[in-house]
């Protein structure tokens, strides 16, 4: 392989890895929610869109640097998720599994259409001086906002890991995921835990939205695409499997990046979908999971 | 992931609202529509086609209890098959010339059933939520193919300038289209009524309510779901063919998008999966709402879907028709 081709490959891989980091962040939120509550969140991408539009609105109104919006978007996402779990999901009772899909689908439609009524349909972006600046590393160019997004993802996922494995709350969350009834008997308030988990999942989606804003255009239905990506990530990694979601995200980023560069950019979104269908077909437990019950 | 048998009440209750007279009354009302609202035939045709889509969706979504958010794929298969075969410059050479739309519609139904057989065969082996996740993916893959291929007309889509006449009737005449769409709804209602008293219908309900119990009775759940899926897909593709004639020109963005799939599913669920006529009621109601709010909300017309599905999920899981049935049951027990 000559030097130019090698640089192109490294460039593609770096791009894929950093984009994949963002997918991992989105997928982790979805997988966390599924792992603890058995809820598939169809509004996940729309929560991401909320993060994007919060950033946009703060930038337009106060000229706030997009990354400072994290201080608003993350707590807002958490509060929104907490309230939604309390007001909607907690009321579904034994209809939770299917009811939650329909309820989150409805919430997603409400969010995207409200954004449409508020901000209009046209794609909007923010203009920051560093939006197109890059960073050189041995001939490979890395976009600064993408690098920041990758770092932000690492911090968020590292933080989640600390929370889950180093705190009493994390222990309660893991207990609720493993056996809700057993956790309840040990004095864990599983209702509150579920609300916190849904809040965390939504906050992760909103954080991803903020990190994406300097890179992408925001439009009200931008979330649809990311809901699908989040599904792909979680299925690649195994439903409810957090380390799996991280690897799944990185793998999806790589597949898209390599496919777009070496095959055709037109089908960028298809490579992930095809990988997703192949995993469903061959290894439904995900790339690293244990076995799935077959009919 | 492993999922235990569903808890009681996680699926829609048994289909009991099977009144044939109600279906006939509904059809009579739909038959009167063109005479009363002759000026709003466009709206009438679109509403009927969506009512048929929702009825077709319900064969899988209601009877087999499998949530699909990918039925736009079958609408697309039906629409593209009819149109590609009917256009002289697009039809494959070995067919020796354009294919009449009625044959095109039949071929589309066959292709849709085939797609459903393969897709269902792969996903219904797995328990849990894999099917619903896959439905989104399949429709999206088809959309990407339609957008990026030249033989499908790419992102610009297709335009059908002319079609042969059917018994001397112009297929692009809205009155003829209304008649065809009415026939489509009638067919889906008929299929559902037949399903209600057939072995397949009972088997599907058994699988939906308790998969392990059904298996103990010798029913193969995966096979039953695949059959329901194929039936649902073929009917949806038939509607898709009609939709193509109604639109005359269409692009991948109108036919193969997630919002279309969501719209079809939500019409059926909001109307009531557990009743035979529920999907038609849901389709009519949501179409009217959509028309009323079109001026108010412009392109945000799916907002009403979101609000309604949230309300229905929380307070009336059996849909609008379920509300009437519940009242009826209460009266019955009060006796």
HADDOCK unambig.tbl for C-alpha pairs under 7 A between the chains (distance, minus, plus):
assign (segid A and resid 92 and name CA) (segid B and resid 314 and name CA) 6.54 0.50 0.50
assign (segid A and resid 94 and name CA) (segid B and resid 7 and name CA) 6.72 0.50 0.50
assign (segid A and resid 94 and name CA) (segid B and resid 9 and name CA) 6.79 0.50 0.50
assign (segid A and resid 94 and name CA) (segid B and resid 10 and name CA) 6.06 0.50 0.50
assign (segid A and resid 95 and name CA) (segid B and resid 9 and name CA) 6.48 0.50 0.50
assign (segid A and resid 95 and name CA) (segid B and resid 10 and name CA) 4.45 0.50 0.50
assign (segid A and resid 99 and name CA) (segid B and resid 313 and name CA) 6.06 0.50 0.50
assign (segid A and resid 102 and name CA) (segid B and resid 309 and name CA) 6.84 0.50 0.50
assign (segid A and resid 102 and name CA) (segid B and resid 313 and name CA) 6.82 0.50 0.50
assign (segid A and resid 103 and name CA) (segid B and resid 309 and name CA) 6.76 0.50 0.50
assign (segid A and resid 103 and name CA) (segid B and resid 310 and name CA) 5.10 0.50 0.50
assign (segid A and resid 103 and name CA) (segid B and resid 313 and name CA) 6.28 0.50 0.50
assign (segid A and resid 106 and name CA) (segid B and resid 305 and name CA) 7.00 0.50 0.50
assign (segid A and resid 106 and name CA) (segid B and resid 306 and name CA) 3.85 0.50 0.50
assign (segid A and resid 106 and name CA) (segid B and resid 307 and name CA) 6.36 0.50 0.50
assign (segid A and resid 106 and name CA) (segid B and resid 309 and name CA) 5.64 0.50 0.50
assign (segid A and resid 106 and name CA) (segid B and resid 310 and name CA) 5.44 0.50 0.50
assign (segid A and resid 107 and name CA) (segid B and resid 306 and name CA) 6.11 0.50 0.50
assign (segid A and resid 109 and name CA) (segid B and resid 302 and name CA) 6.53 0.50 0.50
assign (segid A and resid 109 and name CA) (segid B and resid 303 and name CA) 5.95 0.50 0.50
assign (segid A and resid 109 and name CA) (segid B and resid 306 and name CA) 4.94 0.50 0.50
assign (segid A and resid 110 and name CA) (segid B and resid 303 and name CA) 5.23 0.50 0.50
assign (segid A and resid 110 and name CA) (segid B and resid 306 and name CA) 5.17 0.50 0.50
assign (segid A and resid 110 and name CA) (segid B and resid 307 and name CA) 6.57 0.50 0.50
assign (segid A and resid 113 and name CA) (segid B and resid 300 and name CA) 5.05 0.50 0.50
assign (segid A and resid 113 and name CA) (segid B and resid 302 and name CA) 6.85 0.50 0.50
assign (segid A and resid 113 and name CA) (segid B and resid 303 and name CA) 5.50 0.50 0.50
assign (segid A and resid 116 and name CA) (segid B and resid 300 and name CA) 6.50 0.50 0.50
assign (segid A and resid 117 and name CA) (segid B and resid 300 and name CA) 6.69 0.50 0.50
assign (segid A and resid 231 and name CA) (segid B and resid 133 and name CA) 6.99 0.50 0.50
assign (segid A and resid 239 and name CA) (segid B and resid 1 and name CA) 6.86 0.50 0.50
assign (segid A and resid 266 and name CA) (segid B and resid 148 and name CA) 6.70 0.50 0.50
assign (segid A and resid 267 and name CA) (segid B and resid 144 and name CA) 6.69 0.50 0.50
assign (segid A and resid 270 and name CA) (segid B and resid 141 and name CA) 5.92 0.50 0.50
assign (segid A and resid 270 and name CA) (segid B and resid 144 and name CA) 6.81 0.50 0.50
assign (segid A and resid 273 and name CA) (segid B and resid 137 and name CA) 5.78 0.50 0.50
assign (segid A and resid 273 and name CA) (segid B and resid 141 and name CA) 6.87 0.50 0.50
assign (segid A and resid 277 and name CA) (segid B and resid 134 and name CA) 6.92 0.50 0.50
assign (segid A and resid 281 and name CA) (segid B and resid 122 and name CA) 6.14 0.50 0.50
assign (segid A and resid 285 and name CA) (segid B and resid 1 and name CA) 6.57 0.50 0.50
assign (segid A and resid 292 and name CA) (segid B and resid 1 and name CA) 4.93 0.50 0.50
assign (segid A and resid 292 and name CA) (segid B and resid 2 and name CA) 5.78 0.50 0.50
assign (segid A and resid 293 and name CA) (segid B and resid 1 and name CA) 6.81 0.50 0.50
assign (segid A and resid 293 and name CA) (segid B and resid 2 and name CA) 5.33 0.50 0.50
assign (segid A and resid 293 and name CA) (segid B and resid 126 and name CA) 6.56 0.50 0.50
assign (segid A and resid 293 and name CA) (segid B and resid 127 and name CA) 6.27 0.50 0.50
assign (segid A and resid 294 and name CA) (segid B and resid 125 and name CA) 5.52 0.50 0.50
assign (segid A and resid 294 and name CA) (segid B and resid 126 and name CA) 4.67 0.50 0.50
assign (segid A and resid 294 and name CA) (segid B and resid 127 and name CA) 6.00 0.50 0.50
assign (segid A and resid 295 and name CA) (segid B and resid 125 and name CA) 4.95 0.50 0.50
assign (segid A and resid 295 and name CA) (segid B and resid 126 and name CA) 5.64 0.50 0.50
assign (segid A and resid 295 and name CA) (segid B and resid 127 and name CA) 6.16 0.50 0.50
assign (segid A and resid 295 and name CA) (segid B and resid 222 and name CA) 6.89 0.50 0.50
